Every structure is written in C-alpha cells, then in structure tokens.
Amino acid sequence: MATIKEIAKHTGFSQATVSRILNDDPSFSVKESTRQKVLTASLELGYENVSQYQRIIIPRDIAILNNVVPDKGLQDAYFDELREVLTAQAKEQRMNATIYDSADELIAHGDEYAGFISMGPAVLPIETLRKLHKALPHGVFIDINPAPNLFDSVQPDLEQIVLDALDALQANGCRRIGFIGGAGTMMGEHLYPEDIRHFAFCNWGSRLGLETEGMVYADGPFTVANGREQGERLIRDHADDLPDAVLVAADTLSVGLLQAFAAKGILVPRDITVVSINNQEIAKYTSPALSSFDIDKEELTRTAVLMLAESLVGKRTVKQHTCISSHLVVRESFVPKGSGVSD
C-alpha cells in the first residue's frame, strides 16, 4: 500500500496538503486541479484509505447510449428531457459524457471510455449486449433491464405504481377498470409479450377482485396515435357499459385516449376516470389535465450516475438493479379520496 509520503513525492505537493485532501478536510481550501491530481495518484499507487466519496468524484470519460427509436412525438420529448437531465447529472459528478446513437458505434470506441449509461427502450439483440459487455463491462441501463447478468439498471417501480393506482381507484369506488398500454420488451434472450405495467395490472387486478375482463388493450407502440386507436376500440367494445376508470401506461397514450373520448362526447372524469403514468409536461395541458404518476428523472439519472461511479471504483462484478418510487400528481382526470384536492 502506498503512503502519504509516496503520494506527495509522486505529485510534488507537501505531505500536509496530500493528507488534508485524502482526509477530506472541510476547512482546507485547494484548487480543484490539485485535489484531482492527488486523488488520481492515490488510486494509481494503491492508497487504500481514501474515502468512497473521494474515489467516486474522480473525473471519468463515459458514454451515453441514446437507445431510442424516434417517433416524432411526445415519447421523443420524454427521452429528450431524460437525456438532458442525465448529461447534467454526469457533469455534476465530474464525468465527461459523449453521446452515441448506435450500440455498434459505441462498441467500436469502447476503449475510450470507463463505462456507459444507456437510456431508451429500443431492443438490443443479446449478441450485441454481449459485445457491449466485452467492450465496456461497466454499464447502467435506465428504464429497462435487458441484460440483468451483464449490466446494472435503474428503473421506475412500475409494478408498485400500478398497484398504487388500483388501490386509489378502488378507494374511490371504481370496480370496473380498463387498461391502455403498449407492447412488451426483451430481456436478454427472452421476449416479454406483456409490458411490465400490463403484467402488473392483470396480476393485481385479479388479486384485488376487480372487473377487468375484456377491458385490457395493450398492443403496439407508446404513441399518441396508438392511444387514440386503442381508445376507439375500447369505446366500440363498451359503448353501453364503459368502465369506471382506465389506467394508462404512459402520458403519450393518454393524450390519444382523451382525443378518442372527446370525439365521442365522453367527458372525463364525469363519465370515466383516467389515471396516467410518467407525468410529462403535456399532462398539465390536456383537457382535462391528467392525473399522472411522476417518474422522477432527476432521481433516475442521479442514481444511474452514482451506480456507475461506484461500479468503476469498486470494480464490482455483481450486478445491481434499483427501482425508484413514484407519487401521483393529482389533476382533473382523477382526484383520489383524502387527497385534499377538490373535485
């Protein structure tokens, strides 16, 4: 193990300066370049007593894999915002981030980066994921978990969100509840035909004894057009017996659903209640404004950046998967009992 004396000699700073930096002395004012030089030398020389926090803040060059399939709509807006927040979080943690739109391109430049963070739901073949792991063993996926034995992940706790939504709807007297969602995803070599929100809805709806039979529509992309199309199908199938409420997997779908209701003169929340997920900016401006579970992008990205930093520092090989909780932002489309918000 290196000593403070050896680090001082290596960097050209005094032992007192090195000691106070490594001990994270809050009263010691020093140039950031000096601090980083000492911290980097401490790791290179094998000094073991530097704090975990000090290790994490050492600058790193990382890549951001922009794993998004553009739809020219509101889903793009969500990922545009997520990418901006992620880039800002990386900068705050002294990480220099370069954005790649192609996994193959990132693999080709893998030796230039310490690790990567991926955002977006596009399916990556298992062979691509294995090549990515070989090029960059340290990586974190945001929103999805396509290779749990290869990479870390940070995701909103969508199963809990669905359960919370059903509990709140049930407490308001809703028994007949429909669902609007999208297609499933890949995890490694396995296709999940149901999106996790769809799966959780069917599971908890059955366990809670709710009436959901024939009122689940979960095909196609998470777009406004598909939300409207599935809303029109729901109306056709249940014109004379609309469900009490509809839980919608994403705000993009909810916008289309509200369009379908408006075209048929169905008023929300008078005729039917709508609860959504994501809480995108558009949720404030729909008619009526959407009650939507907030996906905290700040927390998602902060957790991903710190998880990657911890993995790089500790050379961790065991993968970690974190779920971020959410809360309902109450607006006009659904007001839970006891929320303190007037109908």
C-alpha positions in Angstrom: 0.0 0.0 0.0 1.3 3.5 -0.9 1.9 6.0 1.8 1.1 9.7 2.0 4.8 10.4 1.7 5.0 8.5 -1.6 1.9 10.2 -3.0 3.4 13.6 -2.0 6.6 12.7 -3.8 4.7 11.5 -6.9 2.6 14.6 -7.2 5.0 17.3 -6.0 2.8 18.5 -3.2 3.5 18.6 0.5 2.6 15.7 2.8 0.3 18.1 4.7 -1.6 19.0 1.5 -1.9 15.4 0.5 -3.1 14.3 4.0 -5.7 17.0 4.2 -7.1 16.2 0.7 -7.2 12.5 1.4 -8.9 13.1 4.7 -11.4 15.4 3.0 -10.7 18.2 5.4 -13.7 20.7 5.0 -11.6 23.6 6.2 -8.9 23.1 3.6 -9.2 25.3 0.5 -7.3 23.9 -2.5 -7.5 24.2 -6.3 -9.7 21.5 -7.9 -6.9 20.5 -10.2 -4.6 19.9 -7.2 -7.3 17.8 -5.5 -7.9 15.7 -8.6 -4.2 15.1 -9.1 -3.8 13.8 -5.5 -6.9 11.6 -5.7 -5.9 10.1 -9.0 -2.4 9.4 -7.8 -3.8 7.8 -4.6 -5.7 5.3 -6.7 -2.9 4.7 -9.2 -0.4 4.0 -6.3 -2.9 1.8 -4.4 -3.5 4.1 -1.3 -6.4 2.3 0.4 -7.6 4.9 2.9 -9.2 7.4 0.5 -12.9 7.7 1.2 -15.5 6.1 -1.1 -16.9 9.6 -1.8 -13.5 10.9 -2.8 -13.0 7.9 -5.1 -16.3 8.5 -6.8 -15.7 12.1 -7.7 -12.5 11.4 -9.7 -13.3 12.6 -13.3 -14.2 9.8 -15.8 -14.9 9.7 -19.5 -18.2 7.9 -20.0 -20.5 7.3 -22.9 -24.3 7.8 -23.1 -26.0 5.3 -25.4 -29.1 7.1 -26.8 -31.0 3.8 -27.3 -34.2 5.5 -28.5 -36.4 4.8 -31.5 -37.6 8.2 -32.7 -41.4 8.5 -33.1 -41.5 12.2 -33.8 -43.9 12.7 -31.0 -44.4 13.0 -27.2 -42.3 9.9 -26.5 -39.4 11.7 -28.1 -40.0 14.7 -25.7 -39.7 12.4 -22.7 -36.4 11.0 -23.8 -35.1 14.4 -24.9 -35.7 15.6 -21.4 -34.2 12.5 -19.8 -31.1 12.9 -21.9 -30.6 16.5 -20.9 -31.1 15.6 -17.2 -28.6 12.7 -17.5 -26.0 14.8 -19.2 -26.3 17.4 -16.4 -26.1 14.8 -13.7 -22.9 13.3 -15.3 -21.3 16.8 -15.4 -22.2 17.4 -11.8 -20.4 14.2 -10.8 -17.3 15.2 -12.8 -18.0 12.8 -15.6 -17.3 13.8 -19.2 -20.1 12.3 -21.3 -20.2 11.6 -25.0 -23.4 10.6 -26.7 -23.7 7.7 -29.1 -26.9 6.8 -31.1 -25.6 3.3 -32.1 -24.6 0.4 -29.9 -22.2 -0.8 -32.6 -20.5 2.6 -32.8 -20.1 2.6 -29.0 -18.6 -0.9 -29.1 -16.1 0.3 -31.7 -15.0 3.1 -29.4 -15.3 1.2 -26.1 -11.7 1.5 -25.2 -12.1 5.3 -25.0 -14.5 5.2 -22.0 -14.6 3.9 -18.4 -18.2 2.9 -18.7 -21.6 3.8 -20.2 -25.2 4.7 -19.3 -28.0 3.7 -21.7 -31.4 5.3 -21.9 -34.3 4.3 -24.2 -36.4 1.3 -24.8 -35.0 0.1 -28.2 -34.4 -3.7 -28.3 -30.8 -4.7 -28.4 -30.0 -8.3 -29.6 -28.4 -10.5 -27.0 -25.2 -10.8 -29.1 -24.9 -7.0 -29.2 -25.3 -6.9 -25.4 -22.5 -9.4 -25.0 -20.2 -7.5 -27.3 -21.1 -4.3 -25.4 -20.2 -6.0 -22.1 -16.9 -7.2 -23.6 -16.0 -3.7 -24.7 -17.4 -1.9 -21.7 -18.0 -4.2 -18.7 -19.4 -1.4 -16.5 -22.7 0.0 -17.7 -26.1 1.1 -16.4 -29.4 0.9 -18.2 -32.1 3.4 -17.4 -35.8 2.5 -17.7 -35.2 -1.1 -18.9 -33.3 -4.1 -17.8 -32.3 -6.0 -20.9 -29.3 -8.0 -19.6 -29.5 -8.3 -15.8 -26.5 -10.6 -15.5 -24.3 -8.2 -17.6 -25.2 -4.7 -16.6 -26.7 -2.7 -13.7 -30.1 -1.0 -14.1 -32.2 1.8 -12.6 -36.0 1.8 -13.3 -39.2 3.4 -12.0 -41.0 0.9 -9.9 -43.8 0.4 -12.4 -45.3 -2.6 -10.6 -45.8 -0.6 -7.4 -47.1 2.3 -9.4 -49.8 0.1 -10.9 -50.7 -1.3 -7.5 -50.9 2.2 -6.0 -53.1 3.3 -8.9 -55.5 0.4 -8.5 -55.7 0.9 -4.7 -56.5 4.6 -5.2 -59.2 3.9 -7.8 -60.7 1.1 -5.7 -60.8 3.5 -2.7 -62.9 5.9 -4.9 -65.4 3.2 -5.6 -64.1 2.1 -9.1 -64.6 -1.6 -9.7 -64.7 -1.9 -13.4 -61.2 -0.8 -14.5 -59.7 -0.9 -18.0 -56.1 -0.6 -19.2 -54.4 1.0 -22.2 -50.8 0.0 -22.8 -48.2 -1.0 -25.3 -46.2 -4.0 -26.5 -43.6 -5.9 -24.4 -39.9 -5.8 -24.4 -36.8 -8.0 -24.5 -34.7 -9.2 -21.5 -31.6 -10.9 -22.7 -32.7 -13.7 -25.0 -36.3 -13.7 -23.8 -39.3 -11.8 -25.2 -41.8 -10.5 -22.7 -45.1 -10.2 -24.6 -46.6 -8.0 -21.9 -45.1 -4.7 -20.8 -44.5 -4.8 -17.0 -47.4 -2.3 -16.5 -49.7 -4.6 -18.4 -48.5 -7.7 -16.4 -48.8 -5.9 -13.1 -52.3 -4.7 -14.0 -53.6 -8.2 -14.8 -51.9 -9.6 -11.7 -53.1 -7.1 -9.2 -56.5 -6.6 -10.9 -57.2 -10.3 -10.4 -55.8 -10.4 -6.8 -57.9 -7.3 -5.8 -61.1 -8.9 -7.3 -61.6 -6.0 -9.8 -63.6 -6.4 -13.0 -61.1 -6.1 -15.8 -62.2 -8.8 -18.2 -62.3 -7.6 -21.8 -61.1 -4.1 -21.0 -57.4 -4.5 -21.5 -55.9 -3.0 -24.7 -52.1 -3.3 -24.8 -50.7 -3.6 -28.3 -48.4 -1.5 -30.4 -46.1 1.4 -29.7 -46.4 4.0 -26.9 -47.6 6.8 -29.2 -50.5 9.3 -29.3 -51.9 7.6 -32.4 -51.9 4.2 -30.8 -53.5 5.6 -27.7 -56.3 7.0 -29.8 -56.7 3.8 -31.8 -57.0 1.7 -28.6 -59.3 4.2 -27.0 -61.6 3.9 -30.1 -61.6 0.1 -29.7 -62.5 0.4 -26.0 -65.4 2.7 -26.9 -66.6 0.4 -29.7 -66.4 -2.7 -27.4 -68.1 -1.0 -24.4 -70.2 1.8 -25.8 -73.1 0.9 -23.4 -71.0 -0.1 -20.4 -67.9 2.0 -20.2 -65.5 1.0 -17.3 -65.5 3.2 -14.2 -61.9 4.1 -14.9 -58.9 3.5 -17.2 -55.3 3.2 -16.1 -53.0 4.2 -18.9 -49.3 3.1 -19.2 -47.9 6.4 -20.4 -49.0 10.0 -21.0 -48.4 9.7 -24.7 -51.1 7.0 -24.9 -53.3 9.1 -22.6 -53.3 12.0 -24.9 -54.6 9.8 -27.7 -57.2 8.2 -25.4 -58.6 11.6 -24.4 -58.9 12.5 -28.1 -60.9 9.4 -28.7 -63.2 10.2 -25.7 -63.7 13.8 -26.8 -64.6 12.7 -30.4 -67.4 10.6 -28.9 -68.6 13.2 -26.4 -67.4 11.1 -23.4 -66.4 13.5 -20.6 -63.6 12.9 -18.2 -63.9 12.5 -15.2 -67.8 12.7 -15.3 -68.3 9.6 -17.4 -65.0 7.9 -16.9 -61.9 8.4 -14.7 -58.4 8.4 -16.3 -55.1 7.8 -14.4 -51.8 8.0 -16.3 -48.1 7.3 -15.8 -45.0 9.5 -16.5 -46.2 13.0 -15.7 -44.7 14.6 -18.8 -45.1 18.3 -19.3 -48.1 17.7 -21.6 -50.1 16.2 -18.7 -50.7 19.8 -17.4 -52.2 20.9 -20.7 -54.6 18.2 -21.8 -58.3 18.6 -21.4 -58.9 17.7 -18.7 -55.4 17.9 -17.2 -54.1 14.4 -16.5 -53.6 12.9 -13.0 -50.3 11.1 -13.6 -47.7 9.2 -11.6 -44.5 11.2 -11.7 -41.3 9.5 -13.0 -38.5 11.4 -11.2 -36.0 11.9 -14.0 -33.6 13.7 -11.6 -33.5 10.7 -9.3 -33.3 8.1 -12.1 -30.3 9.8 -13.6 -28.6 10.6 -10.4 -28.9 7.0 -9.2 -27.6 5.7 -12.6 -24.5 8.0 -12.5 -23.6 7.2 -8.9 -24.2 3.5 -9.5 -21.8 3.6 -12.5 -19.2 5.5 -10.5 -19.4 3.0 -7.6 -19.1 0.1 -10.0 -16.0 1.7 -11.6 -14.3 2.4 -8.3 -15.0 -0.9 -6.6 -14.5 -3.0 -9.8 -17.8 -4.6 -8.8 -18.8 -7.7 -10.8 -22.1 -8.5 -9.0 -24.9 -6.5 -10.8 -27.3 -4.3 -9.0 -30.9 -3.3 -10.0 -32.6 -0.4 -8.4 -36.3 0.7 -8.5 -37.3 4.3 -7.9 -40.6 5.0 -6.2 -43.2 7.5 -7.5 -46.2 9.5 -6.4 -49.4 10.6 -8.1 -49.6 14.2 -9.3 -53.3 15.0 -8.9 -55.1 17.0 -11.6 -58.6 16.9 -13.0 -58.8 13.5 -14.6 -58.8 11.7 -11.2 -59.0 13.1 -7.7 -58.4 10.4 -5.0 -60.4 10.5 -1.8 -58.5 12.1 1.0 -56.1 13.9 -1.4 -57.2 17.3 -0.2 -57.9 18.4 -3.7 -61.4 19.4 -4.6 -63.2 17.7 -7.5 
